[in-house]
Amino acid sequence: MMKNTYEKDQKSQPDCTMFLSTNTNHFQSTKSDYGWACGYKNIQMMLTHLYNYPVYKEIFDSHHLNISSISQLQDIIKKSWKEGFDPEGAKALNYLSRKNTWIGTTEFATFFQFFGIPIKIYEFPKRDQILEHSYLFDYVKNYYITRQQDKEIPPLILQHSGHSRSIVGYVEIRSQNQKQQSVLLYDPWAKGETLKYEAKTGKLHDFHSTIQEISEIPQFQILEIDSRIGHLMTKEEREKSKIIKGIEIPNNKN
């Protein structure tokens, strides 16, 4: 449906560019987990994409992974901690002793790296609001451009204080020497039926987030599945990944 929307936009607005992630399902929060489980929902969304790669499906199946089970996702994170992944994060979250513990980017990283899936974390710290947030949108645009030759394009997980969402696309509309940039989001707090309707009709209100809207949030982290998608880390790489480090954008302090 999103592809159809893209084709409609291209016809109605020739100066509209849209890039989309592939094969990613939306997971919405339920009454029982609303407010604390957004991180797990984003892991679930990423998993629906990663299951399209035989090497990842094989390793997920070997662990009898049930995507819909948040408790099993928590068990995987706990196992990764026992193996030595992100010891500081494990201690900070008290080893997930409470079921409704909120998780963030480093827990996403430990989850995927436990399976040997290479990831990167990008950090967008607070500086000069609009200017700095433009780096986020330029990063997302470049991410999709560099992967256009790939058969599959994973979503990105966008984390900020109190919430996380999955980026599933990028839109740029150019007019009169100006450009309007937007990211397309799968928000766990959005209703799946609403998103289906918007994708079908092209009215992407709940999908879209512009620089002006994003600039209200001071800082972000993004988790990206490494460009070696479809491959597993070596034993040495997996061991080194237990200490989680982010890449700051822009990468200077000026």
C-alpha positions in Angstrom: 0.0 0.0 0.0 2.8 2.4 0.8 4.3 1.7 -2.7 0.9 2.7 -4.3 0.9 5.9 -2.2 4.5 6.6 -3.5 3.4 6.1 -7.1 0.4 8.5 -6.6 2.6 11.1 -5.0 5.1 10.9 -7.9 2.3 11.5 -10.4 0.6 14.4 -8.4 3.9 15.9 -7.3 6.7 15.3 -9.7 9.1 17.0 -7.3 8.3 14.4 -4.5 10.9 11.8 -3.6 10.0 8.9 -1.4 12.1 6.0 -0.1 10.6 3.0 1.8 11.7 0.2 3.9 10.6 -3.3 2.8 8.6 -6.1 4.4 8.0 -4.6 7.8 4.8 -5.1 9.8 3.4 -2.7 12.4 2.9 -3.7 16.0 0.7 -1.6 18.2 0.5 -1.3 21.9 -2.2 -3.0 23.8 -4.1 -2.0 26.9 -1.9 -4.2 29.1 1.4 -2.9 27.8 0.6 0.7 26.7 3.2 3.2 28.0 6.1 0.9 28.6 6.4 -1.6 25.8 7.1 0.6 22.8 10.7 -0.7 22.7 9.6 -4.3 22.5 7.1 -3.3 19.7 10.0 -1.8 17.7 12.0 -5.0 18.2 9.0 -7.0 16.9 8.7 -4.7 13.9 12.4 -5.2 13.1 12.1 -8.9 13.5 9.3 -9.1 10.9 11.8 -7.7 8.5 14.8 -9.8 9.5 12.8 -13.0 9.1 13.1 -12.4 5.4 16.8 -13.3 5.5 17.4 -17.1 5.6 20.5 -16.8 7.8 18.6 -14.8 10.4 15.4 -17.0 10.2 17.6 -20.0 10.8 19.1 -18.6 14.0 15.8 -17.3 15.3 14.2 -20.6 14.7 17.0 -22.4 16.5 16.1 -20.4 19.6 12.3 -21.0 19.0 11.8 -17.3 18.9 8.2 -16.2 19.2 7.9 -12.7 17.9 4.6 -11.9 19.6 5.9 -12.8 23.1 7.3 -9.8 25.0 8.4 -12.1 27.9 10.5 -14.1 25.5 12.1 -11.0 24.1 12.9 -10.0 27.7 14.5 -13.5 28.2 16.7 -13.0 25.2 17.9 -9.6 26.6 18.6 -11.3 30.0 20.6 -14.0 28.3 22.6 -11.4 26.4 23.4 -9.8 29.7 24.5 -13.1 31.3 26.9 -13.4 28.3 28.5 -10.1 29.2 26.6 -7.7 26.8 26.3 -4.1 28.1 26.9 -4.8 31.8 26.2 -1.1 32.7 22.8 -1.3 31.1 22.0 -4.5 32.8 22.7 -3.0 36.2 20.9 0.2 35.4 17.7 -1.7 34.5 18.1 -4.1 37.5 18.3 -7.0 35.1 14.6 -6.5 34.0 13.4 -7.7 37.5 10.1 -5.8 36.7 8.1 -7.1 33.7 7.0 -3.6 32.7 10.5 -2.1 32.6 11.0 0.4 29.8 14.0 -0.4 27.4 16.0 1.7 25.0 18.6 1.7 22.3 21.3 -0.3 24.1 18.8 -3.1 24.9 17.8 -3.2 21.2 21.5 -3.6 20.5 22.1 -6.3 23.0 19.1 -8.2 21.6 20.2 -8.2 18.0 23.9 -8.7 18.7 23.1 -11.7 20.9 22.0 -13.4 17.6 25.2 -12.1 15.9 23.4 -9.5 13.8 25.6 -6.5 13.2 24.1 -3.1 14.2 25.2 0.5 14.5 23.9 3.2 16.9 23.9 6.8 15.8 23.5 9.6 18.3 22.0 13.1 17.5 22.7 15.2 20.6 21.0 18.5 21.4 22.8 21.6 20.1 21.1 24.2 17.8 17.6 22.7 17.4 16.5 23.0 13.7 20.1 22.9 12.4 21.0 19.8 14.4 17.7 18.0 13.5 18.4 18.5 9.9 21.3 16.1 10.3 18.9 13.4 11.4 16.8 13.8 8.2 19.9 14.0 6.0 21.2 10.8 7.6 17.9 9.0 7.0 17.8 10.2 3.4 21.4 9.0 2.8 20.6 5.7 4.5 17.9 5.0 1.9 19.9 6.3 -1.0 22.9 4.0 -0.3 20.6 0.9 0.0 18.6 1.4 -3.1 20.4 -1.5 -4.9 19.6 -3.9 -2.0 16.8 -6.3 -2.4 15.6 -5.6 1.1 15.8 -2.3 3.1 15.4 -2.6 6.9 13.6 0.0 9.0 15.5 2.1 11.5 14.6 2.4 15.2 14.3 6.0 16.4 14.7 6.4 20.2 14.2 9.5 22.2 13.3 10.2 25.8 10.2 8.3 26.8 9.3 6.7 23.4 10.7 4.9 20.4 9.3 4.4 16.9 10.4 2.7 13.7 11.3 4.8 10.6 10.0 3.0 7.5 10.5 5.7 4.9 11.6 9.2 3.9 9.8 11.8 1.9 11.2 15.0 0.3 9.1 17.6 -1.5 10.9 20.4 -3.4 9.3 23.6 -4.5 10.6 27.1 -5.3 14.2 26.2 -4.3 13.0 24.9 -0.9 12.6 21.3 0.4 10.3 19.8 3.0 11.7 16.7 4.6 9.6 14.1 6.4 10.2 10.7 7.9 7.5 8.0 7.8 7.0 6.3 11.1 5.5 3.1 12.5 4.5 4.3 16.0 3.5 1.6 18.5 1.0 4.1 19.9 -0.8 4.4 16.6 -3.7 2.1 15.7 -2.9 -0.4 13.0 -6.2 0.2 11.3 -5.6 3.9 11.1 -2.2 3.4 9.5 -3.7 0.9 6.9 -6.4 3.5 6.0 -3.8 6.3 5.6 -1.5 4.1 3.5 -4.4 3.1 1.3 -5.8 6.7 0.8 -2.5 8.5 0.8 -3.5 10.7 3.8 -0.4 10.0 5.8 -1.0 12.2 8.8 -0.1 9.7 11.5 2.9 8.5 9.3 4.5 11.8 8.8 6.9 13.7 11.0 8.6 16.9 9.7 11.7 18.7 10.9 9.6 21.2 12.7 7.8 18.5 14.6 10.9 16.5 15.4 12.7 19.7 16.6 10.5 19.7 19.6 12.4 16.7 20.9 15.9 17.5 22.1 18.0 14.5 21.2 17.8 11.1 19.5 19.4 7.8 19.0 19.0 5.6 15.9 19.6 1.9 15.7 20.6 0.7 12.2 21.1 -2.8 11.0 24.6 -2.7 9.6 25.0 -2.6 5.8 26.3 -6.2 6.0 22.6 -7.2 6.3 22.1 -10.9 5.7 25.4 -11.7 7.4 26.4 -12.7 10.9 29.2 -11.2 13.0 32.4 -13.3 13.5 33.1 -14.6 17.0 35.6 -11.8 17.5 33.2 -9.1 16.3 30.4 -10.4 18.5 32.8 -10.3 21.5 33.8 -6.8 20.8 30.2 -5.7 20.4 29.5 -6.5 24.1 30.7 -2.9 24.9 28.1 -0.8 23.2 29.3 2.5 21.6 27.4 5.1 19.6 28.5 7.2 16.7 27.8 10.9 17.2 26.4 12.9 14.3 27.7 15.4 13.3 31.0 13.9 14.4 32.6 17.1 15.6 32.3 19.3 18.7 32.4 22.7 16.9 
